[in-house]
Every structure is written in C-alpha cells, then in structure tokens.
Amino acid sequence: MKLSTKGRYGTRTLLDLALHWGEGLVPLKDIAQRQEIPLPYLEHLIAPLIAGGLIRSTRGPQGGVSLLKPPEEIKLSEVIQLLEGSIAPVKCVDNPDAYPRSDLCATRDIWDEVRKAIDGVLESTTLQDLVERQRQKWNLNRWQDHRKNNAPKEGDNL
C-alpha cells in the first residue's frame, strides 16, 4: 500500500492539531506553514475530515479548525480509512468472492497478512502516540543541536 498525498497531508494536519490540542481554534494558514502544505490543498483536504467527524471548522477572522475528540481517542486506522479507503494492497483481499481463484491463491494469503499487519499498526496508534513521537524527535534534535553548538573547537583547552 502506498499512501497518497491526501493521506500523508491529512495525517500531518491532524498531528498538528493534536500538538495544539486545548489551545482553541488553529488557523489553516498556520497549519499550512508549519506542515509545508499548500494552503489551497489544505482547504480542500479538511472537508472529509469535517464530514468524518474528526475536526470542526469555524469561519471568520478568529476562525480555524480543531479536533472534535482528544488525540488519544483518534486512531490512525480511522484517519487512513477516512482519507484513503481500504488499506489492502490488492482488491482480492477485500472482495475474495469477485475473484474465482481466491481460495486457491497463495499470494492472496500473503497480501491479506500484509493488510492485517498494516491495520494492526494503524489500529494501535493514536494521534497522541504521534504527538509523543514528535516531541521526542524535537527533543533529540535540540539535544543534537546543543551538542553541535557546544562541542569543543580546535584549539580549545580540554
């Protein structure tokens, strides 16, 4: 399975909202800037997220978007299903009756295992899990920058 831009950008948008959970409405232009997503694309992308009950939107000068549920209650499986549809790598996994060879096809079994593995990861990962991973990456990056900026320079007395 290969995620489309819609799935990748949608997940990053929701992660951004999760990182700002509890701060009120987040302007789309701020999300677009932080996530490096073209604003017109983001404006188009939020419609299925609103329709799917993941976010709410308020128009106007003080408007923006926010999550409808806490980040720990939104699973990535829900997000990807909403934005991408099925995660099965081949059609016969979702609809074996449409393929006469399904019962005899060993490769279909493998593709079904792949789907189950992907679904297991997505089902067990919430937006809160992504928030924690993102914060760990930021902390690691700050630590590496600190070490780089404070490393002894040639000629320093150690």
ZICOR-V77335 format. One record per residue. PHI is phi in whole degrees, -180 to 180 (* if undefined). OMEGA is omega in whole degrees, 0 to 359 (none if undefined). Layout:
# ZICOR-V77335
PHI	OMEGA
PHI	OMEGA
This chain:
# ZICOR-V77335
*	177
-120	179
-71	176
-81	174
-57	179
-58	180
-67	180
-68	181
-67	179
-64	178
-66	178
-65	177
-63	180
-67	175
-62	179
-59	178
-65	178
-66	178
-65	180
-110	179
-57	177
86	181
-99	182
92	182
-72	180
-112	179
-62	180
-59	181
-62	178
-70	177
-62	181
-57	181
-68	182
-65	185
-94	181
55	177
-114	178
-57	183
-56	179
-60	178
-68	180
-63	178
-61	177
-73	185
-71	185
-73	182
-56	179
-68	178
-70	175
-71	181
-61	180
-81	176
78	179
-93	181
-135	172
-121	182
-130	175
-128	180
-85	174
113	184
-60	178
-102	185
-80	180
162	181
-129	175
-154	177
-70	176
-87	180
-129	176
-61	181
-55	181
-74	179
-101	181
-111	180
-87	177
-64	177
-61	178
-66	181
-63	184
-68	177
-59	181
-65	186
-89	187
-114	188
86	184
-63	176
-99	180
-63	181
-73	177
-141	186
-65	184
-67	178
-70	180
-79	186
-137	184
-64	181
-67	181
-80	182
-123	186
-60	182
-87	187
-52	182
-67	184
-105	190
-100	180
-69	181
-68	177
-61	178
-61	179
-65	181
-64	177
-68	176
-64	177
-61	179
-60	181
-64	179
-66	178
-63	180
-61	178
-61	178
-66	182
-66	181
-70	183
-96	181
-117	178
-107	174
-61	178
-64	176
-61	178
-66	177
-57	181
-63	177
-64	180
-63	180
-65	176
-63	179
-65	178
-63	180
-65	178
-63	180
-64	178
-62	179
-63	179
-65	177
-63	179
-61	179
-63	181
-65	183
-74	182
-112	180
-71	177
-59	180
-103	179
-56	180
95	177
-69	174
-83	179
-96	none
